């Protein structure tokens, strides 16, 4: 999967399909109800703030996409399906409310430092145990 290959996680779509133009991969995965990819993207450290998000939350009829986590600034329609799935919504809110572990932060930093091609770069880490290499490569997902 591309996430395991260390692709850039926060690049918005290029608009090859007009209805997803400027959507982050996280927003597209939410819209497609592909919650396994949503979990992988969040675990890999994708952003929950879109540069193309515009909120008109000052008016009474508008609110943030997820009222429980107002710092999440993604297109509201990305959450249309997950709002109707209590188990997935509960997991998402729990993930967003709780801080990531130091272990996850380290994995994200190492992956950003190694860049691509990640598998080749991990093989060059000779002094690191295989378990850690697998963790960096996200083989636990």
C-alpha positions in Angstrom: 0.0 0.0 0.0 1.2 3.5 -0.7 1.0 4.6 3.0 3.6 1.9 3.8 5.8 3.2 1.0 5.8 6.6 2.8 3.8 8.7 0.4 3.1 12.3 1.2 -0.1 12.1 3.3 -1.3 15.7 3.2 -1.4 16.4 -0.6 -4.9 17.3 -1.7 -6.4 15.6 -4.7 -5.6 17.2 -8.1 -9.2 17.3 -9.2 -9.2 14.4 -11.7 -12.7 13.8 -10.3 -14.2 17.2 -9.8 -16.2 16.2 -6.7 -13.0 15.5 -4.7 -10.9 18.4 -5.9 -8.7 19.7 -3.0 -9.7 16.9 -0.7 -7.1 15.3 1.5 -6.6 11.5 1.3 -8.2 11.3 4.7 -11.3 13.0 3.5 -11.6 10.8 0.4 -11.2 7.6 2.6 -13.9 8.9 4.9 -16.2 9.6 2.0 -15.6 6.1 0.5 -16.2 4.6 4.0 -12.8 2.9 3.8 -12.2 3.0 7.5 -9.2 0.7 7.4 -7.4 3.3 5.3 -8.7 6.1 7.6 -7.0 4.3 10.5 -3.8 3.8 8.6 -3.7 7.5 7.5 -4.3 8.7 11.0 -1.7 6.3 12.5 0.8 7.3 9.8 0.3 11.0 10.9 -1.8 12.6 8.3 -3.2 16.1 9.0 -6.7 16.7 10.2 -6.6 20.3 8.9 -7.2 21.0 5.2 -5.8 24.2 3.7 -8.9 24.3 1.5 -11.4 24.0 4.4 -13.5 27.1 4.9 -15.8 27.4 7.9 -18.7 29.7 8.1 -19.1 28.8 11.8 -20.0 32.3 12.8 -23.6 31.9 11.6 -26.1 30.0 13.8 -26.9 27.3 11.3 -23.2 26.2 10.8 -21.0 24.3 13.1 -17.6 22.6 12.8 -17.8 19.2 10.9 -17.3 17.3 14.2 -18.6 19.5 17.1 -16.7 17.3 19.7 -13.3 18.0 18.1 -13.4 21.6 16.7 -9.7 21.5 15.8 -10.5 19.0 13.0 -10.9 21.2 9.9 -11.9 19.0 7.1 -14.7 19.3 4.6 -18.0 18.6 6.4 -19.3 16.2 3.7 -16.4 13.8 4.4 -18.1 12.9 7.7 -21.5 12.2 6.2 -21.2 8.4 6.3 -19.2 8.0 9.5 -21.8 10.0 11.5 -24.2 7.1 10.8 -21.8 4.4 12.0 -21.6 4.7 15.8 -18.7 2.2 16.2 -16.4 3.9 13.6 -17.4 7.4 14.8 -16.6 6.4 18.4 -13.2 5.1 17.3 -12.4 8.3 15.3 -13.5 10.6 18.1 -11.4 8.6 20.6 -8.4 8.7 18.4 -8.7 12.5 17.8 -9.3 13.3 21.5 -6.4 11.3 22.9 -2.7 12.2 22.4 -0.6 9.8 20.3 2.0 7.8 22.1 5.7 8.7 22.1 6.2 5.4 20.2 3.9 6.7 17.4 5.5 10.1 17.4 8.9 8.4 17.0 7.7 6.2 14.1 6.3 9.3 12.3 9.5 11.3 12.8 11.7 8.4 11.6 9.4 7.8 8.5 9.6 11.5 7.6 13.3 11.5 8.0 13.9 8.4 5.9 11.5 9.6 3.1 11.1 7.4 0.0 11.9 4.7 -1.0 11.2 3.7 2.5 11.8 -0.1 2.2 15.2 0.6 0.7 16.1 3.1 3.4 14.9 0.7 6.2 17.2 -2.0 4.8 20.1 0.3 5.2 19.5 0.5 9.0 21.9 -2.3 9.8 22.1 -1.8 13.6 18.4 -1.8 14.2 16.5 -5.0 15.2 14.1 -6.4 12.7 11.1 -5.8 15.1 11.8 -2.1 15.0 12.3 -2.1 11.2 8.9 -3.8 10.9 7.3 -1.2 13.2 8.8 1.7 11.2 7.6 0.0 8.0 4.1 -0.2 9.5 3.9 -3.9 9.1 1.9 -4.0 12.3 -1.1 -2.5 10.5 
